[in-house]
Structures are given as structure tokens and as C-alpha cells.
Amino acid sequence: MSSVSSNIVLKCQDLHVEFKIRKYFRSYTIKALRGVDVSLSEGEILSVVGESGCGKTTLLRTVAMLYQPSRGRVVVLGRDLTNRPKT
């Protein structure tokens, strides 16, 4: 029997983050996250591991809404943070 609650505190659905880069007269897009799904329930611990440059920090910054996702949703404690008005 698990002591972990089923209350979902964090849910990321189909998360995509793209950065538009302009250098001199060229522009291109870097796809940092593509289709990430994360669900974290109350009492659970999440560990994100991977090699350098795989998107760990981008995921964290997107969940903290320091980066705006290009597509997908970030829901924390039932609130959809991706559709909040900017202040």
C-alpha cells in the first residue's frame, strides 16, 4: 500500500519550447522541448536526468513560467499557468 496521494500537483501536457534565433541576416528555430508529458502527485519526488543539452533546465524554467511554452500546458495545483494574462 502506497502512502502517496493521488492529488496531482503538477501536470505538463505535450510541452513544446522553441527559441527563435536571429544571427546576422539569418533566422532559425531551436526546438528545446518536444512533446514532454509530466505528472507529479502530492508526496511524489521527481528526478530529471539526462546528458548536457537535453532540456532539463528548459523544462524547469518552463514549469516555473520563466519561459513561455510554444505549445502545450503547464498545470500547477489545478491552475493552468500557460493561459494566464501577462502583468
Residue, then its C-alpha position, 0 to 999 in steps of 0.5 A: m500500500s502506497s502512502v502517496s496521494s493521488n492529488i496531482v500537483l503538477k501536470c505538463q501536457d505535450l510541452h513544446v519550447e522553441f527559441k527563435i534565433r536571429k544571427y546576422f541576416r539569418s533566422y532559425t528555430i531551436k526546438a528545446l522541448r518536444g512533446v514532454d508529458v509530466s505528472l507529479s502527485e502530492g508526496e511524489i519526488l521527481s528526478v530529471v536526468g539526462e546528458s548536457g543539452c537535453g532540456k532539463t533546465t528548459l523544462l524547469r524554467t518552463v514549469a516555473m513560467l520563466y519561459q513561455p511554452s510554444r505549445g502545450r500546458v503547464v498545470v500547477l495545483g489545478r491552475d493552468l499557468t500557460n493561459r494566464p494574462k501577462t502583468 
